[in-house]
C-alpha cells in the first residue's frame, strides 16, 4: 500500500492511499486518520444516564451526546475517565467495556472505545474552552427511546446507550 499525506491538522490527517481490495481491484482512496476516541455511558444509582447537550458547529446546532473525546495518551479507559470528569464533573469507581464503534469506516480510521461507568461521584466540570455543554441526567430507558425516535442522532451515543441497556438487562436477569 502506498500512502501520501495531503493534509495534516490539529486532530486529523488526510491521506491518499493506493490499495488493492480483496477482489483484486486497485483504487486510490481518501482516508482520514484520527487518533480515536472514548465515550462513556455514566449510569447513576437512579438509573439515569449522563447526557451532554452540546453545541456542534458542523451540525449547526445542539446534539445529545455521551461524554467523550479523542484519545490523547494513555489507555482508552484513561481517556474515558478524563473526558467524563472534564465534561460532566463525574468520576466513577466501576468501569466496564462496551466494545468499540467505527464512526464512519468508509473514510475514517476513527475507532471509539465505549465504556459503562457506575458508582458515580459528582464534582465540578472543567470543559475545554471550545466545548459548549449542558449536562443532563435522563433515565436510561428514556434516553434509548430518544435514540429510537431520532432525538439522539450521534452514532457513538446511540450505540453506547443500546449496549449499556443490554449490559444492564443481562445483569438484572
Secondary structure, DSSP 8 states (H G I E B T S, - for coil): -EEEEEEE-SSEEEEEEEEE-TTS-EEEEEEEEE--EEEEEEB-TTSEEEEEEEEEGGGTEEEEE-EEEE--SS-HHHHHHHHHHHHH-EEEEEEEEEEEEES-TTTB--EEEEEEEEEEEE------TT--EEEEEEEHHHHHHHHHHTS---HHHHHHHHHHHHHHHHHH-
